[in-house]
């Protein structure tokens, strides 16, 4: 029966008995649900996209209708079966399977730690480690098969281990909870992702710095409020975006040590009852230390929230870069390579900067992820709650988005071409009005006075409908007699940018200095 049709039937059955006492409704609905939705049917549908089992393996792993799969079988705490909708609602295997490698690493370390405190013999430890190594090989080769009852990657790996080594697999979890297990897996996964992203940022920073160096002599119009402001070097403009990305890389480096601490051994919340050596676990897994409180250890998701906040700021910076390039592309001051543009389905002439528009658009989604995780965390009571399962999808999506955006931004930069002719055309003499004021400052006139004098020159040029540099020496002297003939040298864009020689300025030497600092910083990533 079609799943959507079955859902319609279920909703009809539930809502047509509104006046029945709740306990009867619950019992009636449960019986109906398991008649319409056999638990194994729903589980098979949930896992069909991940793997397909042979007929023999399917029959051996099928669950009786209405039973519980995975960890919570018949005879334990629960005597009733799980609502198949709840089973689907509760499972996380479809997304947390990305942490299969980290989960196996954690289990291998935990097996070794359990042997050290006498929970396992050395023979049992070796058998479990060998079994987990085989599970790792199956994931790596793409032959690992998900089965009904594999609620999450932890239960899937433990189930497969037990199939390989028998009942001995049940000893692995002694003293461990999925609470500290998932916290460990997530930290391991994110630290690896953060270090990988730092490598991508290194590539971007080096590419941008070298591109800026290659175009060090190109001048362009600088804008504030999207109004002509002052001339700057094209490379100075590019390095302004690089400066923000360098801060992003620095912040990401600072996140790694806070994420790279080991919660394994915290148990469900109260700690480990068998004296497992948490420092040993941290060392085996490459952590820099252990979490200091077992309750906090299982529910702390600061490291996830910090990364999501970090990625939202990174994408804000990439969005600002994208907007600048879009505007300069529109003005024909920059050419975007065809590899990062698309056409129109109707208008043959169009070359749309879609890559940059997507960079700009993804920033909004990133901000939403950051706000979302904070909203999830803000009302949680202490220790683990299932709400924390909702950290994985935004986290995984954030990492994927960041890597994609960094790759696109790098590609855009190394393939775009500045158009010096159009960049020069965008310059206008009015951008040198401050230089005109500075001319009189160098002759001892207070800047507030020279600001008004230069403003009067701009007004006169506007009234005459000429550009500022077309004012004659006589006209300038009529405004202020302290102008001398050498004032006419002010109308030089190259001289203007070279005068901005303070640290961080747009003079050639200072921009080259910024480029060298960027390359030196990138070498540390």
Order of alpha helices (4+ residues) and beta strands (2+ residues): alpha-alpha-alpha-alpha-alpha-alpha-alpha-alpha-alpha-alpha-beta-beta-alpha-alpha-alpha-alpha-beta-alpha-alpha-beta-alpha-alpha-alpha-alpha-alpha-alpha
